[in-house]
Amino acid sequence: MTQEEEKIYYKPISILDSLRRMKDLSEYLVDLGFTAVLFNDKDLADELIEIRDEIDDLVYQLWMQATLAARDAEDAERIVGVIKVGSAVDEIASVAPDFAHIVWENMGGHPLAREALNEVKEKYSGVKVSSNSVLSGKKIGELKLDIKIGVDIIAIRRKHKWIFDPSNDETLYTGDLIVFKGSKGGIETFSKLATGVIQEVPATK
C-alpha cells in the first residue's frame, strides 16, 4: 500500500532510530535492486516496493518528530539538517519502482541492463553451495567473509524461499543460492569456496 492510499499516523520513534533504520533500508534497497535485475526475479522486485513503502513511512515519521522537537528558531535550524537527510533517503527510495519495472517487464537480461551492472563499483553475483563446499553447514558470522575476502551476502534462495539480509546466525546449506557483492577478487574467491574448488577461507583479504 502506498502513502497515497494509506493515512500516516504518528509513532513514538526517536529521530536517531528513524535515521538508523532509513540508512540500513536505503543501502539494502540498492543491493536488492541490482540483485533483482541480475536474476530477473519478480519476488525481489515485489520486496523492493515493500522496502520503498517502509522508507516512505519512516520519512513521514521523521518529519513529524522533527516538527515536534522544534521549540524555537535555534532548534529549527538544527532540524533542517535532519529533514534534508530524510529527503535524500527518500530520493534513494524513489528508484525502487525503476528497478522493479525492469524485472516486471522482463528487461533484466537486456544488454543495456547487464552493461549497467558491470559499471557498478561493487559487483553483484550469485552461486550455489555444492555438497563438498566448506561453506555448507557453517554460520555466516563464523566465516567472517567481509573481513577475510571482502564479500557481503545479500540474500539466500533456499528451494523456493528467499532469505533477505541474512543475519550472522544464518547457516548456509548445500543447494543454497547465495547472492553476494564484493570486489572482483572477492567474488572469484567466494565462488571457488561455494563450489568446493577452495577448501579453506583465506586468513586475510
C-alpha positions as CSV (number, residue, x, y, z in Angstrom):
1,M,0.0,0.0,0.0
2,T,1.4,3.4,-1.0
3,Q,1.4,6.6,1.1
4,E,-1.3,8.0,-1.2
5,E,-3.6,5.1,-0.2
6,E,-2.7,4.9,3.5
7,K,-3.0,7.6,6.1
8,I,0.2,8.1,8.1
9,Y,-0.2,8.1,11.9
10,Y,2.3,9.4,14.4
11,K,4.5,6.7,16.1
12,P,6.7,7.4,19.1
13,I,10.1,6.6,17.5
14,S,13.2,8.7,18.1
15,I,14.8,10.7,15.3
16,L,18.1,8.8,15.8
17,D,16.3,5.4,15.5
18,S,14.5,6.6,12.4
19,L,17.7,7.7,10.7
20,R,19.5,4.4,11.5
21,R,16.6,2.4,10.1
22,M,16.4,4.6,7.0
23,K,20.1,4.2,6.4
24,D,20.0,0.4,6.7
25,L,17.0,0.2,4.4
26,S,18.3,2.5,1.7
27,E,21.6,0.6,1.5
28,Y,19.6,-2.7,1.4
29,L,17.3,-1.3,-1.3
30,V,20.1,-0.6,-3.7
31,D,21.7,-4.0,-3.1
32,L,18.4,-5.7,-3.6
33,G,17.6,-3.6,-6.7
34,F,20.8,-4.7,-8.5
35,T,20.2,-8.3,-7.4
36,A,16.6,-8.3,-8.7
37,V,17.8,-7.1,-12.1
38,L,20.7,-9.6,-12.1
39,F,18.5,-12.6,-11.5
40,N,15.4,-11.1,-13.1
41,D,13.5,-12.1,-10.0
42,K,9.9,-10.9,-9.5
43,D,9.8,-11.8,-5.8
44,L,12.8,-9.5,-5.2
45,A,11.1,-6.8,-7.3
46,D,8.0,-7.0,-5.1
47,E,10.2,-6.8,-2.0
48,L,11.7,-3.6,-3.3
49,I,8.3,-1.9,-3.3
50,E,7.7,-3.0,0.3
51,I,11.0,-1.5,1.4
52,R,10.2,1.7,-0.5
53,D,6.9,1.9,1.4
54,E,8.6,1.4,4.7
55,I,11.1,4.1,3.9
56,D,8.3,6.5,3.0
57,D,6.6,5.8,6.3
58,L,9.9,6.5,8.2
59,V,10.4,9.7,6.3
60,Y,7.0,10.9,7.4
61,Q,7.7,9.9,11.0
62,L,11.0,11.7,10.9
63,W,9.3,14.9,9.7
64,M,6.7,14.7,12.4
65,Q,9.3,14.0,15.1
66,A,11.4,17.0,13.8
67,T,8.3,19.2,13.9
68,L,7.5,18.3,17.5
69,A,11.2,18.8,18.5
70,A,11.4,22.4,17.2
71,R,10.8,24.7,20.2
72,D,12.5,27.8,18.9
73,A,14.4,29.2,15.9
74,E,17.7,27.5,17.1
75,D,16.0,24.1,17.2
76,A,14.5,24.7,13.8
77,E,17.9,25.5,12.3
78,R,19.3,22.2,13.7
79,I,16.4,20.2,12.5
80,V,16.7,21.4,8.9
81,G,19.7,19.2,8.5
82,V,17.7,16.2,9.7
83,I,14.9,16.9,7.3
84,K,17.5,17.2,4.4
85,V,18.8,13.7,5.3
86,G,15.3,12.3,5.3
87,S,14.7,13.9,1.9
88,A,17.9,12.4,0.5
89,V,17.0,8.9,1.6
90,D,13.5,9.4,0.2
91,E,15.2,10.2,-3.2
92,I,17.1,7.0,-3.0
93,A,13.9,5.0,-2.3
94,S,12.3,6.5,-5.3
95,V,14.5,4.3,-7.6
96,A,12.8,1.2,-6.3
97,P,10.0,1.2,-8.8
98,D,12.5,1.7,-11.7
99,F,14.4,-1.5,-10.6
100,A,11.1,-3.3,-10.2
101,H,9.7,-2.3,-13.6
102,I,12.9,-3.6,-15.3
103,V,12.2,-7.0,-13.8
104,W,8.4,-6.9,-14.2
105,E,8.8,-6.0,-17.9
106,N,11.4,-8.8,-18.3
107,M,14.2,-6.4,-19.3
108,G,16.7,-7.8,-16.8
109,G,18.5,-9.7,-19.5
110,H,18.7,-6.8,-21.8
111,P,22.3,-5.9,-22.8
112,L,21.9,-2.4,-21.5
113,A,20.9,-3.7,-18.1
114,R,23.8,-6.0,-18.0
115,E,26.2,-3.2,-19.0
116,A,24.9,-1.0,-16.3
117,L,25.5,-3.8,-13.7
118,N,29.1,-4.1,-15.0
119,E,29.7,-0.4,-14.3
120,V,28.8,-0.7,-10.7
121,K,31.9,-0.4,-8.5
122,E,30.8,-3.2,-6.2
123,K,29.9,-6.2,-8.3
124,Y,27.0,-8.5,-7.6
125,S,26.9,-12.2,-8.3
126,G,25.3,-15.5,-7.2
127,V,26.5,-19.1,-6.8
128,K,25.1,-22.3,-5.4
129,V,26.7,-24.1,-2.5
130,S,27.9,-27.5,-3.5
131,S,27.9,-30.6,-1.3
132,N,31.7,-30.5,-0.9
133,S,31.9,-26.8,-0.1
134,V,33.5,-25.7,3.1
135,L,30.6,-23.2,3.4
136,S,28.0,-25.9,3.8
137,G,26.8,-26.2,7.5
138,K,28.6,-23.0,8.5
139,K,27.1,-19.9,10.0
140,I,27.7,-16.6,8.1
141,G,29.2,-15.0,11.2
142,E,31.8,-17.6,11.8
143,L,33.1,-17.4,8.2
144,K,33.9,-13.7,8.6
145,L,33.7,-13.2,4.8
146,D,33.5,-9.5,5.0
147,I,36.8,-9.3,6.8
148,K,38.7,-12.1,5.1
149,I,37.7,-11.7,1.5
150,G,35.6,-8.5,1.3
151,V,32.3,-10.2,0.4
152,D,28.9,-9.4,1.9
153,I,26.0,-11.9,1.5
154,I,22.8,-10.0,0.4
155,A,20.3,-12.8,0.2
156,I,19.9,-16.6,0.1
157,R,17.5,-18.5,-2.0
158,R,16.7,-21.8,-0.3
159,K,14.5,-24.0,-2.5
160,H,11.6,-21.6,-3.3
161,K,12.1,-19.2,-0.4
162,W,14.2,-16.0,-0.2
163,I,16.0,-15.0,3.0
164,F,16.7,-11.3,2.7
165,D,19.6,-9.6,4.5
166,P,20.5,-12.8,6.4
167,S,21.9,-12.5,9.9
168,N,25.3,-13.7,11.1
169,D,23.5,-16.6,12.8
170,E,22.1,-17.9,9.5
171,T,23.5,-21.3,8.5
172,L,24.4,-22.0,4.8
173,Y,23.4,-25.3,3.3
174,T,24.1,-27.4,0.3
175,G,21.9,-26.2,-2.6
176,D,21.5,-22.7,-1.3
177,L,21.8,-20.0,-4.0
178,I,23.9,-17.2,-2.4
179,V,23.6,-13.7,-3.7
180,F,26.5,-11.6,-2.7
181,K,28.6,-8.5,-3.6
182,G,32.3,-7.6,-3.4
183,S,35.4,-6.9,-5.3
184,K,36.3,-8.9,-8.4
185,G,38.8,-10.9,-6.4
186,G,36.4,-11.4,-3.5
187,I,33.7,-12.7,-5.9
188,E,36.1,-15.1,-7.5
189,T,37.3,-16.5,-4.1
190,F,33.8,-16.8,-2.8
191,S,32.6,-18.7,-5.9
192,K,35.5,-21.1,-5.5
193,L,34.6,-21.6,-1.9
194,A,31.0,-22.3,-2.7
195,T,31.8,-24.8,-5.5
196,G,34.4,-26.6,-3.5
197,V,37.4,-25.6,-5.6
198,I,38.9,-23.9,-2.4
199,Q,38.5,-25.8,0.9
200,E,39.6,-23.1,3.3
201,V,38.6,-19.4,3.7
202,P,41.8,-17.3,3.3
203,A,43.1,-15.8,6.5
204,T,43.1,-12.2,5.2
205,K,41.5,-10.2,2.3
